Amino acid sequence: MACQLTSLGISVLVLLRERPMHGYEMFQTLVQRHADRIVKVRPGSLYHAVDRLTEEKLIRRAATARDGKRPERAIYEITDTGAESLAERVGRLIATPVHEFPQFVVALAEVDTLGSDAAANAVDDRVGAMEARAAEIAALRDSGVTPGGYLVALDYLLATMQAELSWLREFASSLRSGQLEGRQGVSDSKVRSQDEVGA
């Protein structure tokens, strides 16, 4: 069975496509490039990904190096199979939408468990947090220290955040104006009508 490349696995293969590296250098490079805004990067999970990619023969140990009195470090390089798997997985992820089941959407589906004021305040809190995150990502993008591929990803994140922020502001306004309650009443009556027809 072929390895299902994770986001972190993709990031490791991309780094090794550039040049051979040891695990700590991979971690440092991802952090320096602000890849931690795109993929969850932790030293333990990175080393686990390296082990898995090695088992799957997508990368291999190329050498061992020692820096001063530090322990020896294994230096890894991408294999031909790894390069092929990387291209295949990236192409598939870009071409095929995947339903990711975000928790926020679950909360939206159950927003009526909150009162309108509490829901609007929660949405306002989310807007504030997202505005701060969008400003941080815009600053990273504009700093000139982020490599080109990551710039595309940051642009995408900003575009999706701006669209979500616009929707959230409108949603908070509809909560405060009572428009949502009217829409909920119409939806409930449609469900009752459909239930009656099916009965």
SVG drawing of the C-alpha trace seen along z (x, -y; Angstrom):
<svg xmlns="http://www.w3.org/2000/svg" viewBox="-48 -45 82 47">
<polyline fill="none" stroke="black" stroke-width="0.4" points="0.0,0.0 1.4,-3.4 2.2,-6.0 -0.4,-8.7 1.7,-11.8 0.8,-14.1 1.2,-17.8 4.4,-17.6 5.6,-14.7 5.1,-16.9 7.1,-19.7 10.0,-17.4 10.1,-16.1 10.1,-19.6 13.1,-20.6 15.0,-17.5 14.3,-18.2 16.3,-21.4 19.3,-19.6 20.1,-16.9 19.5,-17.9 19.4,-16.5 16.2,-16.5 17.1,-19.5 18.0,-21.6 14.7,-20.6 12.9,-21.9 14.9,-25.1 14.4,-25.8 10.6,-25.3 10.4,-27.6 12.6,-30.3 10.3,-30.1 7.2,-30.5 5.9,-27.2 4.4,-26.8 1.6,-29.1 0.8,-26.5 1.6,-23.1 1.8,-22.0 5.5,-21.7 6.8,-20.2 10.2,-18.5 8.7,-15.2 6.2,-15.0 8.9,-16.0 11.2,-13.2 8.2,-10.8 7.6,-11.9 11.2,-11.4 11.1,-7.9 8.0,-7.1 9.3,-8.5 12.5,-6.5 10.4,-3.3 8.4,-4.0 11.7,-4.6 10.7,-8.1 13.9,-9.4 17.1,-7.7 20.0,-8.3 22.7,-9.8 25.4,-10.4 26.2,-11.0 27.7,-14.2 29.1,-15.5 29.3,-19.1 31.9,-19.6 31.0,-17.6 27.4,-17.2 26.1,-13.7 26.2,-12.4 23.3,-13.5 21.8,-11.5 21.6,-13.5 18.7,-12.5 18.0,-12.9 14.9,-12.4 14.7,-9.3 13.3,-9.2 10.2,-7.5 9.9,-10.3 10.1,-12.9 7.4,-11.1 5.2,-10.6 5.6,-14.3 4.5,-15.5 1.6,-13.0 0.3,-14.0 0.6,-17.8 -1.2,-17.5 -4.0,-15.4 -4.4,-17.8 -4.6,-20.8 -7.0,-19.1 -9.4,-17.4 -11.4,-19.2 -11.6,-17.4 -14.3,-17.9 -12.3,-18.5 -15.1,-18.8 -13.9,-21.9 -15.1,-22.2 -16.3,-25.8 -18.9,-24.6 -20.2,-22.2 -20.5,-25.1 -22.3,-27.2 -24.8,-24.4 -25.6,-24.5 -25.4,-28.3 -29.1,-28.4 -27.9,-26.8 -26.6,-30.3 -28.7,-33.3 -28.5,-35.9 -26.4,-38.3 -24.0,-35.5 -23.6,-34.2 -23.0,-37.7 -20.4,-38.3 -18.7,-35.0 -18.6,-35.9 -17.1,-39.3 -14.4,-37.6 -13.6,-35.3 -13.5,-38.3 -11.0,-40.1 -8.8,-37.0 -8.9,-36.4 -8.1,-40.1 -5.0,-39.8 -4.0,-36.6 -4.6,-38.1 -2.4,-41.1 0.4,-38.8 0.2,-36.7 0.1,-39.9 3.2,-41.2 5.0,-37.9 4.1,-37.9 5.2,-41.5 8.5,-41.1 10.4,-39.7 11.8,-36.7 9.3,-34.1 10.1,-31.9 7.9,-32.1 5.9,-28.9 5.0,-29.9 3.9,-33.4 1.3,-31.7 0.1,-29.8 0.0,-32.9 -1.9,-34.8 -4.5,-32.0 -4.8,-32.0 -5.3,-35.8 -7.9,-35.6 -9.9,-32.9 -9.6,-34.8 -10.9,-38.0 -13.8,-36.1 -14.6,-34.5 -14.2,-37.8 -16.7,-39.5 -19.2,-36.6 -18.7,-36.7 -19.3,-40.4 -22.5,-40.1 -23.6,-37.1 -23.0,-39.0 -25.1,-41.8 -27.9,-39.4 -27.7,-37.9 -28.1,-41.4 -30.9,-42.5 -33.0,-39.3 -32.8,-38.3 -31.4,-34.9 -34.3,-34.1 -36.7,-34.8 -34.7,-32.5 -34.6,-29.8 -38.4,-29.9 -38.8,-29.5 -36.3,-26.6 -38.1,-24.9 -41.5,-25.1 -40.0,-23.6 -38.6,-20.7 -42.0,-20.2 -43.8,-20.3 -41.4,-17.7 -41.9,-15.5 -45.6,-15.7 -45.4,-14.8 -43.2,-11.8 -45.5,-10.6"/>
</svg>
